Amino acid sequence: MNNRKLDKETSDKVSFVSFIIPNFASSYKMNIQDAYFYLKQYGGMDYLNKCWWALHTDNPFWAVRDIYEVCRKNGGTR
């Protein structure tokens, strides 16, 4: 069995993404799985992966709103 540990940045990124997706789901009345697929389909996950460091310093309300705006601009309708 491989016992490698994640580096700090990867660990922080995973923590933030696993925190913000349920927040997004709750804000837009979705279950977590639907929120993940919505974010994946409309570019929200790409945005999260690219900009997580800046988003994690913001209030979760504004981070969720920024992610929503990215999805809306890519065709998301929620």
C-alpha positions, 0 to 999 in steps of 0.5 A: 500500500502506498502511504504518500501524503498530499502536499499542503497546497493540494490538501488545502485545495481539496478541503476548499472544494469539498467545502464550497460544493455543498455551499453551492448546492445549498444556495441553489437548492440542489443536492450535492451530486447535482451541484457537482455535475452542474459545475462540471457541465458549465465550467464551474469546476474548471474555474474552481480548480484554476482560481480556488486560491483567490476564492478561498480568501473570500466570503463563501457567499461571494465565492459561490456567487462568483462560481455561479456567474461563471456557470451562467456565462457558460449557459447554466440556467439555475 
